[in-house]
Amino acid sequence: MLNRVLPVDIRALAWAPAGRDFSARFSCLHRTYHYYFPASGLALGRMDRAARLFEGTHDFRNLCKMDVANRVTNFRRTVLRARVEALPEAGPEPSGNRPAAYRMCRFEVRGLAFLYHQVRCMAAVLLLIGQGLEEPEVIDQLLDVDRNPRKPQYSMAVDYPLVLYNCAYENLEWVVDPDAQSFTVNQLHSMWTQHAIKTQILYSMLQGMGQAPSEEERGSGTDPLRGQAPSQDEASRLADRLMEGVRPRRYKRLLERELCEGLESRIRHYAKRGRIELPAAMRADGQEGGRPKEEEEEEDDAAPTLPHPPR
């Protein structure tokens, strides 16, 4: 009954009894995020090698939005797994028929907890690495907050490819309703059919514009648009569509850019306004503190996945 009154992209697949002290957010053992993107000529091997540098416990202040106003002053987080991989084709064309630029890939990251916009910032840097604009080693440099304590100014990746794929909990007995499963599968099939058809229509339009392989040759006279198609393959720049803002004509490397305001400066600003408590180390330097408040953790924004209940 619940699923029939929820929006089409929200479904309850299972439930579990829990104690009064249970919190869906703070009782979570670890979370897994997926970020999807087209291959688009990206160097996936470089991206995967760079993604693995995220693993371990690091200070991610240069790879998130520093939300000090909401009492977040500790940016050390633990990433358990980070990988970049190409996905098997699930589209309307048989595997191998669709050009490599349009094949879908995935950045998968699993961690104990995440900061605000952390995954989108991580994805943005990986996309720059995949385009050859940055070296994989820039990840180590961004994580070295002793040498680079201030975040370079860069745009994060857009939000719609980001999915909160799974949350793990301890000692929960999940009860699955077969009717809810069947109802959700039917709706997913319907949604997939609609989007797959729209995808094929758009791909056919690109073929007509000469931007995707087609049986018709450019300039054959059968379609006047093909003769006027740009000579540059637009598919090689699909990754640009996943970055917020406009890409500058001349690229400047991350560590050569203007820097954002430092963490200590932000802490002092909000402590003076009484929003947060000044850390003891900074009070020892003669700074005044504010009202003490419990630090809370900000999660990255993402759409929840549908097919799998949390385990």
C-alpha atoms as one frame of an Amber mdcrd trajectory, in Angstrom:
protein
   0.000   0.000   0.000   2.846   2.414   0.862   4.473   2.087  -2.558   1.239
   3.002  -4.319   1.172   6.464  -2.717   4.914   7.212  -2.950   6.469   9.066
  -5.918   7.427   6.758  -8.770  11.168   7.034  -8.020  10.833   6.123  -4.310
  10.042   2.549  -3.279  10.068   0.601  -0.002  11.355  -2.925  -0.685  11.830
  -4.243   2.857  11.440  -3.319   6.502  13.121  -4.310   9.764  12.222  -3.895
  13.448  14.654  -1.564  15.232  15.195  -0.217  18.732  14.419   3.309  19.876
  18.090   4.284  19.698  18.373   3.259  16.018  19.254   6.013  13.521  19.181
   5.344   9.785  22.014   7.868   9.467  24.251   7.376  12.494  23.738   3.594
  12.891  25.024   2.979   9.371  28.239   0.917   9.299  29.283   2.029   5.818
  27.779   3.526   2.656  28.403   2.857  -1.020  27.961   5.537  -3.679  27.937
   5.068  -7.458  28.685   7.854  -9.921  27.877   7.060 -13.569  29.460   8.666
 -16.647  30.091   7.903 -20.340  33.521   6.665 -21.360  33.854   9.581 -23.816
  37.500   8.940 -24.614  38.479   9.014 -20.935  41.545   7.089 -19.754  39.791
   4.695 -17.382  43.039   3.050 -16.280  44.408   6.387 -15.058  41.121   7.154
 -13.334  41.059   3.801 -11.546  44.666   4.170 -10.420  43.864   7.621  -9.081
  40.642   6.459  -7.375  42.563   3.878  -5.349  44.584   6.710  -3.794  41.391
   7.781  -1.987  41.415   4.551   0.039  42.384   4.811   3.695  41.869   7.507
   6.317  42.611  11.019   5.056  41.688  14.648   5.571  39.278  15.384   2.697
  38.938  19.151   3.223  40.191  19.749  -0.347  37.636  17.306  -1.765  34.347
  18.493  -0.265  32.385  21.572   0.676  33.723  22.768   4.027  30.407  23.175
   5.825  31.810  24.803   8.961  28.552  26.715   9.515  26.891  23.389  10.371
  29.566  22.604  12.973  31.707  20.333  10.770  35.345  21.015  11.664  36.809
  17.503  11.391  37.364  16.401   7.793  39.101  13.077   8.386  37.097  10.250
   6.811  37.834   6.623   5.930  37.315   5.281   2.406  37.190   1.482   2.296
  37.093   1.015  -1.473  37.298   3.238  -4.572  37.226   1.941  -8.140  36.518
   3.133 -11.698  35.292   0.572 -14.219  33.458   0.202 -17.526  30.000  -1.358
 -17.312  28.527  -4.090 -19.520  26.164  -2.628 -22.088  22.497  -2.625 -21.110
  21.191  -0.454 -23.925  19.167  -1.268 -27.006  22.182  -2.212 -29.155  24.148
  -5.471 -28.768  27.428  -5.272 -26.892  30.215  -3.951 -29.083  27.978  -2.094
 -31.564  27.821   1.208 -29.697  30.937   3.419 -29.987  33.265   3.416 -26.990
  32.553   7.086 -26.231  28.926   6.215 -25.424  29.671   3.218 -23.225  28.766
   3.789 -19.574  31.260   3.648 -16.717  31.026   3.867 -12.947  32.996   5.368
 -10.083  32.250   3.281  -6.987  33.271   4.463  -3.527  32.536   2.870  -0.153
  33.297   4.610   3.125  32.409   4.780   6.789  31.000   8.289   6.345  31.113
  11.116   3.809  31.348  14.887   3.881  29.034  17.327   2.132  29.591  17.100
  -1.674  32.602  14.838  -1.120  31.744  12.258  -3.781  30.949  14.927  -6.386
  34.306  16.618  -5.757  36.108  13.269  -5.959  34.332  12.502  -9.244  35.213
  15.937 -10.649  38.942  15.432 -10.037  38.793  11.916 -11.505  37.148  13.260
 -14.668  39.964  15.814 -15.027  42.484  12.995 -14.648  40.639  10.889 -17.216
  40.851  13.745 -19.737  44.616  14.006 -19.214  44.327  17.475 -17.663  45.704
  16.268 -14.316  48.020  13.471 -13.224  46.777  10.726 -10.846  49.279  11.947
  -8.259  47.242  15.135  -7.780  45.030  13.059  -5.452  47.943  12.554  -3.050
  48.696  16.273  -3.224  45.099  17.260  -2.430  45.043  14.837   0.501  48.296
  16.292   1.887  46.746  19.127   3.904  50.066  19.964   5.556  51.460  21.115
   2.207  48.115  22.134   0.695  45.866  23.300   3.546  43.545  25.373   1.302
  41.268  23.975  -1.381  41.910  25.068  -4.984  38.915  26.627  -6.703  37.314
  24.077  -9.030  33.818  23.035 -10.064  32.387  19.812  -8.704  30.627  17.229
 -10.850  26.874  17.532 -11.442  24.514  15.705  -9.096  22.193  13.613 -11.297
  24.631  10.684 -11.977  25.182  10.202  -8.220  23.370   7.310  -6.506  23.430
   6.212  -2.881  23.617   2.528  -3.762  23.770   0.751  -0.419  23.863   1.297
   3.350  25.029  -1.457   5.695  23.567  -1.999   9.164  24.287  -4.461  11.955
  21.789  -6.857  13.583  18.782  -5.982  11.429  16.417  -8.710  10.235  15.002
  -7.489   6.927  11.502  -8.600   5.949  10.920  -8.571   2.193   7.405  -8.355
   0.753   7.164 -10.355  -2.523   4.273  -8.175  -3.718   6.354  -5.036  -3.193
   9.233  -6.623  -5.104   6.973  -7.581  -8.031   5.304  -4.165  -8.087   8.693
  -2.392  -8.128  10.168  -4.650 -10.824   7.189  -3.970 -13.095   7.563  -0.235
 -12.637  11.334  -0.390 -13.206  10.745  -2.290 -16.454   8.326   0.420 -17.539
  10.777   3.201 -16.640  13.656   1.406 -18.365  11.605   0.938 -21.539  10.743
   4.638 -21.705  14.297   5.838 -21.068  15.875   3.250 -23.399  13.608   4.395
 -26.239  14.435   8.059 -25.555  18.146   7.185 -25.484  17.901   5.471 -28.852
  15.999   8.418 -30.336  18.708  10.844 -29.173  21.449   8.546 -30.483  19.707
   8.369 -33.866  19.634  12.186 -33.906  23.400  12.239 -33.284  23.822   9.793
 -36.164  21.809  12.119 -38.394  24.072  15.015 -37.391  27.156  12.984 -38.243
  28.261  12.756 -34.595  27.847   8.980 -34.266  28.646   6.128 -36.683  25.918
   5.496 -39.227  25.400   3.450 -42.384  24.906   6.749 -44.244  28.080   8.591
 -45.225  28.519  12.275 -44.431  27.875  14.445 -47.461  26.010  11.702 -49.338
  23.143  14.110 -50.030  20.505  12.056 -48.200  20.538  14.412 -45.234  21.670
  18.058 -45.564  22.463  18.243 -41.830  25.215  15.627 -42.137  27.146  17.738
 -44.607  27.170  20.647 -42.147  28.110  18.587 -39.085  31.121  19.824 -37.089
  34.333  18.059 -37.986  35.322  17.654 -34.324  33.850  14.609 -32.608  31.641
  16.070 -29.885  31.545  12.690 -28.115  35.146  13.280 -27.008  33.896  16.163
 -24.832  30.984  14.428 -23.102  32.806  14.650 -19.770  32.521  18.449 -19.928
  28.748  18.093 -19.560  29.283  16.507 -16.147  31.082  19.517 -14.673  29.241
  22.479 -13.201  29.924  25.858 -14.774  31.675  26.606 -18.063  35.033  25.143
 -18.975  37.642  27.865 -19.621  39.376  27.991 -22.977  42.753  27.591 -21.331
  42.986  24.985 -18.597  44.885  25.826 -15.403  46.059  22.941 -13.225  44.405
  22.543  -9.833  47.421  23.375  -7.699  48.080  26.542  -9.738  44.606  28.019
  -9.158  43.302  30.563  -6.704  42.650  29.085  -3.256  39.493  29.035  -1.163
  39.357  30.439   2.353  41.279  28.312   4.856  39.650  26.097   7.485  41.038
  28.004  10.466  39.739  31.291   9.090  36.263  29.830   8.665  36.283  28.361
  12.162  37.193  31.733  13.702  34.474  33.449  11.678  31.678  31.156  12.868
  33.040  30.955  16.419  32.788  34.743  16.715  29.177  34.500  15.603  28.482
  31.858  18.239  27.690  29.141  15.711  30.432  26.741  16.806  32.890  26.262
  19.648  36.468  27.279  19.031  38.781  24.229  19.326  41.031  24.138  22.375
  44.190  24.467  20.266  42.900  27.701  18.749  41.728  29.056  22.129  45.279
  28.629  23.362  46.288  31.152  20.706  44.074  33.770  22.352  40.986  33.417
  20.153  37.518  33.739  21.673  35.122  30.821  21.532  31.438  30.488  20.824
  28.599  28.362  22.088  29.522  24.651  22.233  27.526  22.466  19.879  27.886
  18.828  18.952  29.638  18.316  15.637  27.455  16.667  13.051  28.417  14.881
   9.906  27.136  16.039   6.522  26.524  13.426   3.888  26.840  13.869   0.143
  23.554  14.409  -1.701  22.473  11.517  -3.887  19.419   9.761  -5.163  18.798
   6.405  -3.431  18.941   3.329  -5.614  15.822   1.229  -6.095  16.687  -2.427
  -6.784  18.426  -3.441  -3.519  17.249  -3.045   0.090  19.956  -2.073   2.616
  21.836  -5.011   4.077
